[in-house]
Amino acid sequence: MAPEDKLHEECGVFGIFAPGLEAARYTFFGLYALQHRGQEAAGIVTCDGRIAHVHKGMGLVSQVFDEDNLRYLRGHIAIGHTRYSTTGAPKLRNTQPYVIETLDGPLAIAHNGNLINAPQLRLELLSRGVGLSTSSDSEVLLHMLAGAGGDWMARIRTMMARAEGAYALTILTRNAVYGVRDPWGLRPLVLGRLPGGGHVLASESCAFATIGAEMVAEIQPGEIVRIDANGYEIVQGAPPQRLAFCTFEQIYFARPDSVFNGRLVHQTRQKLGRQLAKEAPAAADIVVPVPDSGTPHAIGYAQKSGIPYSEGLIKSRYIGRTFIQPSDELRKVGVAMKFNPLPENLKGRRVVLVDDSIVRGNTSGPLVRMLRKAGAKEVHVRVACPPIKFPCFMGVDMASQDELIAANKSIDEICEHIGADSLAFLSIAGMMRALKAEDGYCNACFTGDYPFSTPIPLIELQEKEKFADVWGD
């Protein structure tokens, strides 16, 4: 099949300090709730106050862990990670969390994001004689922490002063778990409380409901949170910079039941859909989402436009979660492997097809043809974000600019390419009105205005495997 016309988040992180509880089991269910953030690999590191235990592997959380290996992961302290690779090849040695032994006991790290100055930091470590065993920028952060002076809080501050880019971290030591959010707030991190005592950290609040925790706070840009036997402490680790929360967390990446900036993501996406209907009305009979990510946007569009909402496509939620590659014959089936139309809902109808985004343009055309074949009279495509014209260097597996359809074609040309009767994207101004611009967002993929002052070596950063693989397959 052609590459899926969606962006991929890089990973989800989790951390827990809960005396008397099996931290690994809680971490498993926390990662299970964060599975949408990465499906390539998963790992858990635990500690009982002295010794660290680790298990990780390629695949989904439910494929990597079972009762036997969870039983081995003893201790009341744990961090976990579920991965989609952005820096570093999708191989077992790049699977997180990373763990090493130090004079102060075990040290482990799980990282969501991408450092734009990782090549320079990596070279500094190698020049000091530090050996690196992976091609991931996350291992660079681990050794920066291990080699810094002072207590762990001081070491984290030293690391934050040098690391530039996107990062939400969970860090395990023998007696605490730390959470760290980059000064730009590019990646999310939230703090929760368990009913029986103890605290948890996660990329998204949706992980808390799964384990019975309640949300305490959203960690703010540049903050460090320590959870230990005394509860939690939040301190400012680095001065906050211009807020640049990734817009796509709101548009697509996060689960709809998560909360950002005090607002439910599902409600925010409905607002985007309502704004889209206001800006780009269509004469149509039904509003149909591209499931599942387009559903709340389509609900909002239907609410504002007054056009009835209807399901027209059914998505197979498991076809993308297999490691079995389709044959050439199946590959030609394309999006039909993931979507089935509902002809009785579509026959003779003028359809507004609402999607969250168009990246490469590989999926939209086949979906439009599928709706027409199922009997749709007209298909008007509406997209709940602006055209994506620039690559991302902050941890989203964004296509190179050559592959971004909106960077190379006008809206009219894209409309012709996908075979729609009409096509419209949400404006940047309209998007920010729905999201509340004052919250501070990174819109670099729409505008080319990146949040960093450091010159970015564009060609180098577009290489996912920019670090040499020294071990082979």
N, C-alpha and C positions, 0 to 999 in steps of 0.2 A: 504494500500500500504506500501511497505517498505519505510524507511526514504529516502528522496530525497538525491541523491548523490552529494550534493552541500554544500559549506560552506555558512553560513549566517552572514552578517554584523549585528552589534548590533543596530545601529540607525543613524538617521540623525538629525542635529540641524540647527536651523535658528534663526536669530535675526534681528530686524529692528528698527531704530530710524528715523522717517519721519514726522516732524511737518505738520499738515494740512491733513494728509492722514489717511485712515482707516488701521491701522497697521495689524489688524487681517486678513483682506481680502488678503493683500499681503503675510502674513505668510501662509495662507491656500494654496495659489498657489505655494509658495516656498516649502512647505512640500509635496505638490502633486508631484513636480518634484523630490523630494528626497524619494518618496515612495519605491523605490527599496531597500533602506537601512534598511527598517523595515516595516512589515505589520501586527504586532500584535496590536498596539495601537498608538494613536496620541493625542497631546494636545497643547493648546496655552494659554499663559498668556499675558495679555495686561495691560498697565498702562497709565493713563491720566495725570500723574504728581503728583497724590495724591493717588488714589485707584487702586488696582490691581483687575483684573477680570480673571477668569480661566474657561476653559471648556476642558475636556479630556474624552476619552472613548476607549473601545476596538474596534479594527477593522481598516479598511483602512481610510485614510484621508477623502475620499468622504463619508464614512459611519458615521464618527464621527461628521462631521460639516455640518450644513445647514444654510439657510438664517436667521432663527430665533436665533440660538445660536451665529452666527457670529455678529449679530446686538447687542447682549448683550456685546460682547467683545470690549468695547470702549477704545479709546486711540491711541496715535501716537507712542507708544513704545510697542514692543512685542517680545517674544521669542517663539519658537515652537520646537516640538520634534516628531519624528516618530520612533517607537521602535520595535526592535526584542530583546527579553530578553537574556542576558548572565549571569548577576548577578541579582538574584531576579526572583521570579516566574512570569509567564505571567498573572498577575491579575491587576484589576483596580487600586488598591492602589499603585502599583509599576509603574503606568503610569506617565510619565513626561510631562511637567516640574513640579518640586516641587516648592511650594511657601509658604512663611511664612511671618509674620509681625515682624519687628524689631523696635528698637527705632529710626532708621534712615529711616523708611518707609518699603515698601514691598521689599522682596528679593526673586528672583526666579532663578532656574537653570535648564538647559538642558545639558545632558552629553552624549557624544559619546565616548565609551571606557570602560576600566575595570582597577580598581586599584588592584595591587597585594598585597598591604599592608592594604587593607580595613579591615580585621579582627582586626588588631591591632588598627587602627584608630577608629573603631566602639567601641571597648572595652574602649578606652580612653574617648570617649564621654559618654558612659553609666556610667563609673566610676565617671564622673563629675556631674551626675544627669540629663544629657540631654536625653529626651525621644525620641525614634525613632519609627516611625509608619509604616515603610516599611522594606523590606529585600534587598533593593538596596544600592549599594555603592555610588550612586549619592546623596542620602539624607545625607550621611556622609559628602560629600563635602559642601553641603548647610549649615550644622550646624557648620562646621569648619569656614566658612566665617562669619556666624552670630556671632560666639563667639570670633573672633579675634579682635584685637585693631587697631585703626587708621582709615584712610579713606578707601574707597573700594579698591583702588589700592594697598594700604599697606596690606589689608586683603587678597587679591588675592595672593600677593607675599608670605605671611605667609603660605597660603594653599599650594602653589606650592612647598615650601621648605619641606613639610611633605608628600605630596601625591606622591606615586611612582607607575608608571604604565602608561597606555594609557588614554589620555583624550583630547578631543576637547570640549570646553564649550561655551555656551552662557549664560550670567548672566544678569538678569534684575534688575535694581533699579528704584527708582521713577523718576530719571532724566537722565539715561544713560543705554546703553547696552554695556557689555564687552564681548569680545571674548578671549579665552585662549587656547593655544596649548601646549601640554606637551613638556618637554625639549628634548625628543627623537624623536619628530615628527612622532609618530606612527600613529596618526589619522589626517586627513586633515581639514583645515579651511581656507576659503577664504573671502576676503572683496570686496564688490561691491558698486557702486554709482548709485542712482536713478536719472533719467534725470531731475526731478522737484525739486531736493534737497533731502537730507537724504541719509543714508547709510544702507547697509544690510550685514549680515554675513551668511555664509552657509557652510555646509560640502563640497559641490561641486559647481563648477561654473555653472553646468547645471541649477541650480535653478535661476540664474540671468536672462537668456534669457526669462524665463517664465513670469517674472514681468517687463521686459524692463530695467533691470539694466545692467551696464557694469562693468567688472572686474577691480579692482584697484590693488589688491595685494594678494599673497598667504601669509598667516600668517606663520612666520617661527618658528621653534622649540624654546620653552621657551618664546615666545612673548605674550604680552597682548595688545589688541586693545580696545580702548574706542571710542564709537560713541555716540555723543550727539548733542546739539544745535550748537556747535562750529565746527562740522565736525568730524574728526577722529584723534586719536593720537595712535601711536604704540610705545611701550616701551619694553625693555627686562625685563621679570619678573623673570626669573631664568636662570642660565647659561646653554647654549645648551650642551647636552650630545652627545655621539656617535650617529649620525643620523641613524634612524631605521624605516623609513617609511614602512608601511606594504606592502609587495610585492603584496599581493592579491588585494589591491586597484587597481593596474595597470592591474593585470591578469583578475580579475572577478568582484569585488565589484562595482567599480565606473561605472557610465553611460558612454558609449563611447564618448559622446559629451562634457564631462568634460575635464578640463585642469589641469595637475599636472606638476610641474617643467617646466612650459612654453610649454608643449607639449600636444597635443590632445591625449586622451587615446586611441581612435580608431586607430590612427597611431602607437602608441606604441604596441598595440596588433597585428597589421599587421607585425611589426618588429619581434615580438616573433614568429609568424607563418612562416616568411621567414627563421629565424634562425633554426626553427624546420625542415623545408624542407631541409635545408643544412645539418643538422646533421642526419636526419632520412628519406632518400628518400624511395620511394615505387614505384614499377612497377604497375601503375594503370591507369584507364581511366577517372575517375572524382574525384574531391575533394568535400566532403560533410561536412558541419558543423553540430554540435549539436547546434541547435538554442536555444536562441538567443546569448548566451554568447560566443559560439564558432565561431560565424560568422566572426568577423574581423581576428581571428587567421587563419581560413580556407582561407580567401581571401589572406592573406600573404603567406600561404603555396602554394596556386595555383600560385601566382605571381612568386615565386622563382622556383618552380618545373616545371612550364610550363604545368602542368596538368589542364585541364579545371575545373573551379569552377561550381558546380551545386547544386541546392537545392534537397535534397532527403528526408528531414523530415520537416513536418509542425507542429509547436508547437501551442497548445491552450494556449493563454496567460492568461486565466482567471480561469482555473481549480484549480490552486494553491491558488486562492484568495477567496475561499469560506470557510465558517465555517461549512458547511454541510458535515458531515463525510460520505464517501462512505460505502455501505453495504459490507458484506463479499464477495458477488459475484462480485461487482464492484472492490473491493480491489484486487481481483485476476487478474483483467485486467492489473493492474500495470501501466507501462509507457505508455500503449496504451491510457490511459486517457489523457496524455499530448502530445503525439506525434502521427502523422499519416504519413506513408510513401507515397512517390510518385512513384509507381511501374514503370511507363513509363520511368522515369529518371534513374531507378536502374537496370532494367532487363538486365541480361547478362553482367553487368559492373563490373569491378574491382574497388572497392571504397576505398578511403582514408577517414576515418571518423575522423574529427578533433574536439577535445574537449578542453576546457580550463584547466580541472583538473579531476582527479579521486580521490575521497575521500574514500568512503566505498566500492565502486564497485557494488552498488546495481542497478545502472541504465545502466551501460555500457553493461553488458551481454544481458539484454532484448532488448537494441537498436541494438546490433549486430544481434541477432536472428530476429528482426523485418526487418532489411535490407535484410537478407538472404531470409526470407519468401516472401519479395516483389520482389525477383528475382536477388539480387546482387550475382555475381559469386564469389567474394572474398571481405573480409572486413579487411582492415588494419587500426588499430586504432593508432592515433598520438595525443599526449597530450602536450599542450603548456606550461607546467611547469614541474619541477622535481617531483619525487614521494614524496608524503606527508607522513612523518614518525613520526612526533612528534606533540603533542597537542599544542594549543595556550592558553596563559593565559592573553592576552592583549586585549580581547574583541571580538574575533571571536568565534562563537559557534562551535568550532572544536570538533570533536568526540574524545573520549578517545583513547589512543594508541591501546587498544585492538580492536577498531572498524576500525582503519585505515588500509586498505588492504595492502598498501605498507610497513607498519611496520611489517607485518606478512607473506608476500609472496614475492618471487622474481618476477622480471619482467616476466620471462617465466611462472611462476605459475599464475600470474595475467592474462597473455594472455590466458592460458588454461582455467582459471576460467570464463573469459568473452566470450570465444569461438571465438576469433579473429584469422585471419590468421597470423598476426604479430602485435606487440605492441612496441611502443617506446615513451619515455618521453624526453622532452627537458632537456639538462644538466644544472647544476647550472651555470657553466661558460658561457654557451651560453645564458642563461636567463639574466645574469648580463651584458653581452655584448649588448644585445638588450635594456636593461633598463638603461644603463649607471651606472655602479657600483659606480662611484664617487658621485652620488646623495645621496647615503646612504640608505640602505634598511634593514629591518628585514626579515631574511630568516630562522627563528627558526623552522618553521614547516617542513622545508626540512633538516636542519642541526642539530637541537637540541641546537644551540648556541643562547641563549637568551640574550637580550640586558641589563639585569639588574644584578647588583652585589649582590643584596639582595637574600639570600637563599629563594627558593620558596617551600612552602609545597605542593608538587605536588598533593597528594590525596585530600587535602582540596580545592585547587583551581579548581580541576576538578568537584567539586560539584556546579552546577549552583545555587542551592538554599541553599548555605552554611550558610545563616543567618536564624535564627529561624523565622517562621511565627507565630506572636503572636495573630493575629486577627481571624484566621480560614478563611474559604472560604466565 
